[in-house]
Amino acid sequence: MRDPGVLGGKPHVEGHRIAVHHVAWWYSWGESAETLASEYHLTPAEVHAALAYYYDHKGEIDREIAREAAEHAARADADTSPIAIRMREAIARRKQSEAHG
């Protein structure tokens, strides 16, 4: 369902502030419909309805998932807090170690 007053008009589960693209993303990472229903306090039918909407609008929803991931990455890259800098350095060291080991 879409409603301009809920999640900025993004497709969401009717009666909830849960975006279809969040349900689809977690499902694509291996979460079961039953787990998603429990975690999001949805019925299994609501999860399956969100997934049906996703498959009917896959291109649009996949673009939203990619846009949100890019937005999160840009925010992380722009974070100059000491913890963020240490985390980026640790990740870089781990990647370098994995590449050489």
Steps between C-alpha positions, in 0.01 A plus 500: 500500500607859445400797709676837471474539878674171578872449430502781250266311269723192472318168466433357844304231679147626546434612856871502586798732450703216348634554149462227242866542408606417858300176496640414155858579603491280809328222307771519232760453776336175606253599767190285487152644463420362845800676658414826327141473620618450856770771491276763340182398688324412175286208398651253256239620248627860535858387436394303195294796375809723532708243311232471231507878462878485480497241222234697309713818526848346525687758292358792696558338839852385408583859403372618840715240677806613300423868562467444874822296512686778316356759739613298802847453350530872429403583857752250634775640276420854614514406869821643643444392858793318662307172521406516131861566403620207713234274351599591142867440584421162657295397198780606265754298702274196498447523125874538442570202725241287318644598163848388608414202706 
